[in-house]
Amino acid sequence: MSAAPVWSVDPRTGNPREQVAVEATAGEVDRAVRAAHAARDALADRAARVAFLRTAAELLEESGEHIVEAADAETALGPARLTGELARTAAQLRAFAEVVDEGAYLDVHIDHPDGSRTPPWPDLRRYKIPLGVVAVYAASNFPLAFSVPGGDTASALAAGCPVVVKAHPDHPATSELCASVLRRAAARTGLPEDVVTLVHGFDAGVELIRHPLVSAAGFTGSVRGGRALFDAAAARPTPIPFHGELGSLNPVVVTGAAAAERAGEIGAGLGGSMTLGAGQFCTKPGFVLVPEGAAGDQLLKTLTETVSSTGSGVLLDHRMRDAFVAGVRERAALPDVGAPVTPGAGGEHTVSAGFLTVPAARLTAEGPHDALLEECFGPVTVIARYASVDEIAAVLARLPGNLTATLQAAEDADPDAARLLAALTPLAGRILVNGWPTGVAVAPAQHHGGPYPATTSTSTSVGATAIERWLRPVTFQSTPEALLPPELREDNPLGLPRRVDGGRA
């Protein structure tokens, strides 16, 4: 039986563009993983990793025109958005090069022998080492920043872990192009090309998570797909860490004082955020608590004007379009649900943006309206009108975990702000006040993760600390200097930041 072809498809028409590859067989996945595993020792050289990451960023930028063209043809995200995403992707690679060069990620601790302690301290030296081969599952909605050359790949390589990427079927040509750039960067800096390999196909993704030489996995995608892979990772004879980003509602609470102060500004900001990228951001505000009354009505009036002026958009593929149309239809049919601007099919290949409204009282107890508390991928949000702060608290208590949670409060004293911020904090990994969650800065203090189902671990997939997912600590006790790794030797030949006897050295 011949291998199934992998086609690049134009989401603007639904028509195939070109055959890019064939789906990997179990044997090909095995060979890819073993090749990556064989390359791991070459990545042990920190200086080589720094050079590799910086060269990869340079080569991506040099190939930027071709990459953006390929990605737009496969995702319909547009050259402007993709050019920005390419810049972000290159910046991520350079940021992780800086992390590796600086060395604090190794978290070196040295405690000298101390017989006066109870119990006595022996000589203890601790740092972190790479886990091994990492499987990366590319995202549909970010063909660059969360896919082949994206944050999971960059952070794993920075940690010293070879990567096998399972390409997303929505952008296979872009994936092949980016993988070739990364492999070329490896060769140019003296590393084996197999520090990054690429496979295609659903079955290949399953084989990858089960492979005994795969030591960890990173995933960005749906709750259904991510949970299946998470369960497979846990069911292995040797379970492995699975860092999955699955789904997020990203709730927003607008206080009464905020609505009275700037209803129009909030309505316009919400409309821009929930329609950005045709609503295909993982941080799209998908559920908003708005007060009943005149100020809330004014907010919805501005939201209606903003969303109504948004043109129809193309989703990443027709399967997602069909799911969006069906999901909106199901939610709009529920009792007491209104649609001031009806979202749904905008044409044969497009969707139109809109929003739904519902009394918050419908959501304070379990029932059919629980569908409104689940993510609907695309340009739609749910507006729940509340009568009291107690009603807000009752609804928030029923929400699942999220990547973000936002409070829109009055600029000056807001009597409800502190209580509501405290209620939102347990729900998400990033808490915003008077902002919008779309847009995730690549910064050391960033956290892109949250309670399940937002993510399957407590780690972040964005920012400097994303590297921690692919490392594990090891302590050497009473080990002769000649046998210690350079990172832990007394004279600190690598000049690493470290803590000695509990203090900074």
Residue pairs with C-beta under 8 A, 6 or more apart in sequence:
2 22
3 22
3 23
3 24
3 25
4 22
4 23
4 201
5 19
5 21
5 22
5 23
6 19
6 20
6 21
6 22
6 23
6 167
6 169
6 172
6 200
6 201
7 16
7 17
7 18
7 19
7 20
7 172
8 16
8 17
8 18
8 19
8 20
8 73
8 74
8 171
8 172
8 173
9 15
9 16
9 17
9 74
9 170
9 317
10 16
10 17
10 73
10 74
10 76
11 74
11 75
11 76
11 170
11 314
11 315
11 316
11 317
11 318
11 349
12 76
12 314
12 349
13 349
14 318
14 349
17 73
17 74
17 173
18 173
20 172
20 173
20 176
20 200
21 172
21 176
21 200
22 200
23 200
23 201
23 202
23 203
23 204
24 32
24 199
24 200
24 201
24 203
24 204
24 207
25 204
26 203
26 207
28 199
28 204
29 164
29 199
29 204
29 207
29 208
29 211
30 207
30 211
32 164
32 194
32 197
32 198
32 199
33 133
33 164
33 208
33 211
33 213
33 214
34 213
35 192
35 194
35 197
36 133
36 162
36 163
36 164
36 194
36 195
36 196
36 197
36 213
37 132
37 133
37 162
37 213
38 192
38 194
39 162
39 191
39 192
39 194
39 195
40 130
40 132
40 133
40 160
40 161
40 162
42 48
42 191
42 192
42 195
43 49
43 130
43 157
43 160
43 161
43 162
43 191
43 195
44 160
46 100
46 101
46 103
46 160
46 494
48 189
48 190
48 191
49 97
49 100
49 157
49 158
49 160
50 97
50 100
50 101
51 189
52 157
52 185
52 186
52 189
52 191
52 195
53 93
53 94
53 96
53 97
53 100
53 154
53 157
53 158
54 93
54 94
54 97
55 185
55 188
55 189
56 93
56 149
56 181
56 182
56 185
56 186
57 89
57 90
57 91
57 93
57 94
57 97
58 90
58 185
59 181
59 184
59 185
59 188
60 67
60 86
60 89
60 90
60 93
60 149
60 178
60 181
61 86
61 87
61 90
63 177
63 181
64 83
64 86
66 177
67 82
67 86
67 144
67 174
67 177
67 178
67 181
68 79
68 82
68 83
68 86
69 79
70 171
70 173
70 174
70 177
71 77
71 82
71 85
71 143
71 144
71 171
71 174
72 78
72 79
72 82
73 173
74 143
74 170
74 171
74 172
74 173
74 174
75 82
75 143
75 170
75 171
75 174
75 316
76 314
76 315
76 316
77 85
77 143
77 277
77 316
81 277
82 143
82 144
85 142
85 143
85 144
85 145
86 144
88 144
88 145
88 442
89 144
89 145
89 149
89 150
91 442
92 145
92 150
92 151
92 154
92 442
93 149
93 154
95 442
95 464
96 154
96 155
96 157
96 158
96 464
96 467
97 158
99 105
99 158
99 464
99 467
100 158
102 497
103 494
103 495
103 496
103 497
104 496
104 497
105 128
105 158
105 159
105 464
105 467
105 468
105 471
106 127
106 128
106 487
106 496
107 126
107 127
107 128
107 473
108 125
108 126
108 127
108 487
108 488
108 496
108 497
108 498
108 499
109 124
109 125
109 126
109 127
109 498
109 499
109 500
110 124
110 125
110 126
110 488
110 490
110 498
110 499
110 500
110 501
110 505
111 121
111 123
111 124
111 125
111 500
111 501
111 502
112 121
112 123
112 500
112 501
113 120
113 121
113 122
113 123
114 120
114 121
114 501
115 121
122 477
122 478
123 477
123 478
123 479
124 475
124 476
124 477
125 475
125 476
125 477
125 479
125 484
125 488
126 473
126 474
126 475
126 476
126 488
127 473
127 474
127 485
127 487
127 488
128 468
128 471
128 472
128 473
128 474
129 160
129 471
129 472
129 474
130 159
130 160
130 161
130 470
130 471
131 159
131 161
131 215
131 216
131 241
131 470
131 471
131 472
132 161
132 162
132 213
132 214
132 215
132 216
133 161
133 162
133 163
133 164
133 211
133 213
133 214
133 215
134 152
134 156
134 161
134 162
134 163
134 164
134 214
134 215
134 216
134 217
134 218
134 470
135 163
135 164
135 165
135 166
135 208
135 209
135 211
135 214
135 216
135 217
135 218
136 148
136 150
136 152
136 153
136 156
136 163
136 164
136 165
136 166
136 217
136 218
136 219
137 165
137 166
137 168
137 205
137 217
137 218
137 219
137 220
137 221
137 229
138 146
138 147
138 148
138 150
138 165
138 166
138 167
138 168
138 171
138 175
138 220
139 146
139 147
139 150
139 168
139 220
139 221
140 168
140 170
140 171
140 221
140 316
140 317
140 320
141 277
141 280
141 281
141 282
141 316
142 150
142 220
143 168
143 170
143 171
143 174
143 175
144 150
144 174
144 178
145 151
146 152
146 220
146 461
147 165
147 167
147 168
147 171
147 174
147 175
147 178
148 165
148 167
148 174
148 175
148 178
148 179
148 182
148 196
148 198
149 178
149 181
149 182
151 442
151 461
151 462
151 466
152 163
152 218
152 220
152 243
152 461
152 466
153 163
153 165
153 182
153 196
155 461
155 466
155 467
155 469
155 470
156 162
156 163
156 216
156 218
156 469
156 470
157 163
157 195
157 196
158 467
159 467
159 469
159 470
159 471
160 470
161 215
161 216
161 470
162 194
162 195
162 196
162 197
163 195
163 196
163 197
164 197
164 198
164 199
164 208
164 214
165 175
165 179
165 196
165 197
165 198
165 199
166 199
166 200
166 201
166 204
166 205
166 208
167 175
167 176
167 179
167 198
167 199
167 200
168 175
169 200
169 202
170 316
170 317
172 200
175 198
175 200
176 198
179 196
179 197
179 198
182 196
183 193
183 194
183 196
184 193
186 192
186 193
186 195
186 196
187 193
199 205
199 208
205 229
206 229
206 232
208 214
208 217
209 217
209 229
209 232
209 233
209 236
209 242
210 232
210 236
212 236
212 237
212 238
214 240
215 240
216 240
216 241
216 242
216 243
216 469
216 470
217 229
217 233
217 240
217 241
217 242
217 243
217 244
218 243
218 244
218 461
218 469
219 225
219 226
219 229
219 230
219 242
219 243
219 244
219 245
219 246
220 244
220 245
220 282
220 461
221 244
221 245
221 246
222 246
222 247
223 246
223 247
223 375
223 453
226 244
226 245
226 246
226 453
226 456
227 244
227 246
227 453
229 242
229 244
230 242
230 244
230 456
233 239
233 240
233 241
233 242
234 242
241 457
241 469
242 456
242 457
243 455
243 456
243 457
243 459
243 461
243 469
244 455
244 456
244 457
245 282
245 403
245 448
245 449
245 454
245 455
245 461
246 452
246 453
246 454
246 455
246 456
247 374
247 375
247 453
247 454
248 282
248 283
248 286
248 375
248 401
248 402
248 403
248 404
248 428
248 450
248 453
248 454
249 286
249 287
249 373
249 374
249 375
249 399
249 400
249 402
250 283
250 284
250 285
250 286
250 287
250 402
250 403
250 404
250 405
250 406
250 428
250 437
251 285
251 286
251 287
251 288
251 289
251 396
251 399
251 402
251 405
251 406
251 424
251 427
251 428
252 270
252 285
252 287
252 288
252 289
252 405
252 406
252 407
252 408
253 288
253 289
253 392
253 396
253 405
253 406
253 407
253 408
253 420
253 424
254 266
254 288
254 289
254 290
254 291
254 296
254 299
254 408
255 291
255 407
255 408
255 409
255 410
255 414
255 416
255 417
255 420
256 291
256 293
256 295
256 416
257 409
257 410
257 414
257 415
257 416
258 266
258 408
258 409
258 410
258 414
258 434
259 266
259 290
259 291
259 293
259 295
259 296
259 298
259 299
259 408
260 295
260 410
261 410
261 411
262 411
263 295
263 296
263 298
263 299
263 302
264 298
264 299
264 302
266 299
266 302
266 408
267 298
267 299
267 300
267 301
267 302
267 303
267 305
267 306
268 302
268 303
268 306
269 436
270 285
270 288
270 299
270 303
270 306
270 381
270 436
271 302
271 303
271 305
271 306
271 307
271 310
272 306
272 436
273 284
273 285
273 436
273 437
273 438
274 284
274 285
274 286
274 307
274 353
274 355
274 379
274 380
274 381
275 306
275 307
275 310
275 313
275 353
275 379
276 284
276 438
277 438
278 313
278 314
278 315
278 351
278 353
278 378
278 379
279 313
279 353
279 377
279 378
279 379
279 380
280 315
280 316
280 320
280 377
280 378
281 438
282 403
283 403
283 404
283 437
283 438
283 439
283 440
284 381
284 437
284 438
285 381
285 406
285 436
285 437
285 438
286 375
286 376
286 380
286 381
286 382
287 372
287 373
287 381
287 382
287 384
287 399
288 381
288 382
288 383
288 384
289 360
289 384
289 386
289 392
289 395
289 396
290 296
290 299
290 300
290 383
290 384
290 385
290 386
291 385
291 386
292 385
292 386
292 387
296 385
300 340
300 357
300 383
303 355
303 383
304 340
304 341
307 341
307 353
307 354
307 355
308 341
310 353
310 379
312 346
312 347
312 350
312 351
312 352
312 353
313 346
313 350
313 351
313 353
313 379
314 349
314 350
314 351
315 321
315 324
315 351
315 378
318 349
320 377
320 378
321 345
321 349
321 350
321 351
321 378
323 377
324 343
324 344
324 351
324 376
324 377
324 378
324 380
325 344
325 345
325 351
327 376
327 377
327 378
328 343
328 344
328 354
328 356
328 376
328 378
328 380
329 344
330 371
331 337
331 356
331 371
331 372
331 376
331 382
332 339
332 342
332 356
334 358
334 368
334 369
334 371
334 372
335 362
336 358
336 359
336 362
337 356
337 357
337 358
337 369
337 372
338 356
338 357
338 358
339 354
339 355
339 356
339 357
340 354
340 355
340 357
341 353
341 354
341 355
342 352
342 354
343 351
343 352
343 353
343 354
343 355
343 356
343 378
343 379
343 380
344 351
344 352
344 354
345 351
345 352
346 352
351 378
351 379
352 379
353 379
353 380
354 379
354 380
355 380
355 381
355 382
355 383
356 372
356 380
356 381
356 382
356 383
357 382
357 383
357 384
357 385
358 369
358 372
358 382
358 383
358 384
358 385
359 384
359 385
360 384
360 385
360 386
360 387
360 391
360 392
360 395
361 387
361 391
362 369
362 384
363 369
363 370
363 372
363 373
363 384
363 395
363 398
364 391
364 394
364 395
364 398
366 398
370 398
372 382
372 384
373 398
373 399
373 400
384 395
386 392
386 395
389 416
389 419
389 420
392 420
392 423
393 419
393 420
393 423
396 423
396 424
396 427
397 423
399 427
400 451
400 452
400 453
400 454
401 427
401 428
401 450
401 451
401 452
401 453
401 454
401 455
402 427
402 428
402 429
402 450
402 451
402 454
403 428
403 429
403 430
403 437
403 448
403 449
403 450
403 454
403 455
404 428
404 429
404 430
404 431
404 432
404 437
404 450
405 424
405 425
405 427
405 428
405 430
405 431
405 432
406 424
406 431
406 432
406 433
406 435
406 436
406 437
407 417
407 420
407 421
407 424
407 431
407 432
407 433
407 434
408 433
408 434
409 416
409 417
409 420
409 421
409 433
409 434
410 417
411 434
417 433
421 431
421 433
424 431
425 431
426 451
427 450
427 451
428 450
428 451
428 454
429 447
429 448
429 449
429 450
429 451
429 454
429 455
429 460
430 437
430 440
430 446
430 447
430 448
430 450
440 446
440 448
440 462
442 462
442 463
443 463
443 464
444 463
444 464
444 465
445 463
446 460
446 462
446 463
447 460
447 462
447 463
447 465
448 460
448 461
448 462
448 463
449 455
449 457
449 458
449 459
449 460
449 461
455 461
457 469
459 465
459 466
459 468
459 469
460 466
461 469
476 484
476 485
476 488
481 489
481 490
486 493
486 494
487 494
487 496
492 498
492 505
497 504
497 505
498 504
498 505
499 505
